[in-house]
Amino acid sequence: MLAKRVGELPVGETWIFEPKWDGFRALVFRDGDEIQIQSRDEKSLNRYFPELIDPLLSHLPARAVLDGEIVVARETGLDFEALQLRIHPAASRVKILSRQIPASIVFFDLLSEGDRDLRGEPFQSRRQELESLLSSASPPIHLTPATYDSAVASDWFRRFEGAGLDGVMAKPLSGAYQSDKRVMLKVKHERDCDCVVAGFRWHKNGEGVAVGSLLLGLFDNAGGLQHVGVCASFTQEKRRELTEFLAPYRHDALAAHPWKLWAEHGQGAGDGEHRMPGGQSRWSQAKDLSWEPLRPELVAEVAYEHMQGSRFRHMAQFRRWRTDKKPGDCTYAQLEVVPPQELMAIFASGR
């Protein structure tokens, strides 16, 4: 079941609110001695999270299907980058990481128990059964917090962000579980930031005539321009307009470009293409990372949700050009810093 994004929490007494976890969404099937952890694209995650198998066998009923999120929780909050490291082809590497930075799973729905298909039951009933089922669960298995009070949910939205949570979910009390339907609501964090536009990528179906995405940068304390992410999701008309708009800034763009070394590295590798900062990784081997440099003179205001280290966690959204801003003003100092919220209240008790 999916969620529709909205701008604010709904009002009324017909909702249950939960924190929105930032991890890998997963369905967990148990049938006797068999456990299947299934990703959203219906692939097995068992081999990547071996430390979860035995606890799931110990705490789940003999036959059940649950919906939840796999996360890595540290003292400073959720660590999505550590979670991504687990999707590794080498079983030996996965085994080491499962010991060094073990994962947890947070459940928020019960779809089946025994021979009963609960998807048609009201969410409030499914939640009550889930609470009973996990009443004695212990780490790494957890039950997500939930509240009927929108004021508490608003507090979570503000207070839990520093721990890496995405926002707040709102689920109808009487709602059935509808696969592939956006019947839940999600409210996510979004902020504005002024970034230097230092390059772009062509659209996959419009090289030379349509811009696909803009490469964004912020200056660090040492004066270096750091690549922080991209913004895209333009209309076809806007992509063509951007091609013409950006053309003057392509002239001699690489001569004094702050990412010149990355571009030269790409050319030196023999592929004849500029590579965006960071180069290839196992996460991007199937993607075309070629890019076109721009003189770093343009400033764009973009909307972003939150930072993951020094980069935007998700793709940013273009808002407008800021002709009134100097590129040198685009620094990390403008970002709102949210202090980490201690997660032990959830993870220490297993609830």
Secondary structure, 3 states (H helix, E strand, C coil): CEEEECCCCCCCCCEEEEEECCCEEEEEEEECCEEEEECCCCCECHHHCHHHHHHHHHHCCCEEEEEEEEECEECCEECHHHHHHCCCCCHHHHHHHHHHCCCEEEEEEEEEECCEECCCCCHHHHHHHHHHHCCCCCCCEEECCCECCHHHHHHHHHHCHHHCCCEEEEEECCCCCCCCCEEEEEEECCEEEEEEEEEEEECCCCCCCCEEEEEEEEECCCCCEEEEEEEECCCHHHHHHHHHHHHHHHCCCCCCCCCHHHHHHHHHCCCCCCECCCCCCCCCCCCCCECEEEEEEEEEEEEECCEECCEECCCEEEEEECCCCCHHHCEHHHCCCCCCCCCHHHHCCCC
